[in-house]
Amino acid sequence: MTAADAPIARPLDVPWIHGSPSAKHDTDPEIQVHPYDENTVILRQNKAVHYEAPFLFLLFGADRAVLIDTGATAEPAYFPLRAIVDGLIAQWLTRNPRDHYPLLVLHTHPHGDHVAGDGQFGDRPDTALVGADRPTAWAYFGFDHDPEATARVDLGGGRVLECLATPGHHPAAVTYYDPWTGFLLTGDTVYPGRLYIDDWPAFGRSIERLIAFTRERPVTHVLGCHIEMTREPGVDYPIRTTHQPDEPPLQLTVDHLHRIRAALAELGDRPRRHALDDLILCPNS
């Protein structure tokens, strides 16, 4: 496999599993698997298993795969993440045989709904699990020495992720850019939902940095880790909702970064809840 010169913007009009009226009526799989292309998989956790229903990303390079985030549930009986990932890697290796193919597990930040499945990979052979806490993650990327650095994670075959420290939602937040697909993987920093902002000035700086970063790179989709909005502009589902039949798409665009920046400028140094059509700014204090 070799990287393309420019990413192809494939459609993402996916009917994501979005919960059921009640748990006893749930017929969805514990994990939805969507192959975006032959080397990229998007996963979503079932809302009946955990209302957060986070999205996870599995990316294949020529030399290793990377899993970004591990979901909201620890128990394999309810959330068989490792079994699903192992199966997907086995399928990929059938098409692309190799004697040795490691897995790297990274995170967007250390909130529980993004790291709960880490324990499923602790004893997995040929697996490097990088902790999501700031001292561990930032040391891995080199952000402890230079928080403005752009780290690179080489998956082989020309697929090299670019990684940025983007605190604001959480001090340890990391955003990933995948030039293979053009994905900007923003975790809980930007997604169609409630953007909980722990550090208002840091969040503003991170949005500015992402805008500057994307000027130089083709972005096909801005992909966060949740959907919490309805299709009615500015209206979200209540917290802990387990049935969201009127969800908008997961994907946002670079233009949403500009809209967030404009909203932050309008609000100035007076953080408060502020709804845009596709997302809501929610300062924690």
C-alpha angles and dihedrals in degrees: 000000000000130000119258120242091244131007119258114231100229117190118262100195091141123162094227119201103259107179136268135263088255136002093247089059093051113126098161122113116256087246127024113216119206118180104211090184134338091281102036130065130183117203129194127194119230113257090220088062093046128353092223089068093190125198120235130193130219115191126185125210129177092261105029145352128239128211114201111207128349105228138243104293129067103194115090090207090067099026112026096188098148092049091051093046092046090051093049092049090049090052091049091049090052087061094037108031118207134161094221126029119164128200124223119200116204134166141217091220139329103262111133097251089061101044107031093104095053092103091064089067100042094098098030112126119243091014129132112198112193113200116240097221114110099249092051101038096041092048089052092053095037093243091127087072098034118013089186093058123113107227122205128214112194114210093176133250091066095302104130120165119216113216128198133188105238109174122178104089087047130356091240098047117142129190121205128208117199111197090192093068100013089239118157102201105203103172110202094337094086126009139122096282145049110335101209106206117200096175113031099192092044091049090053091050091049092052090050090050093050091050091051091045094052093051088074099040135057110244118194098178136005103217125189127178105257146038114215103149130092122222089258107098113258095001121118133190115255117266113274093023110159099187119055108166094162100055121152120223120290094231123089129178140236087259088069089062089057091048090052091049091051091050092049090051090050092050093044115176093342105089114201140146109288125178124212122183095265105024143014128231107224115181112201093221 
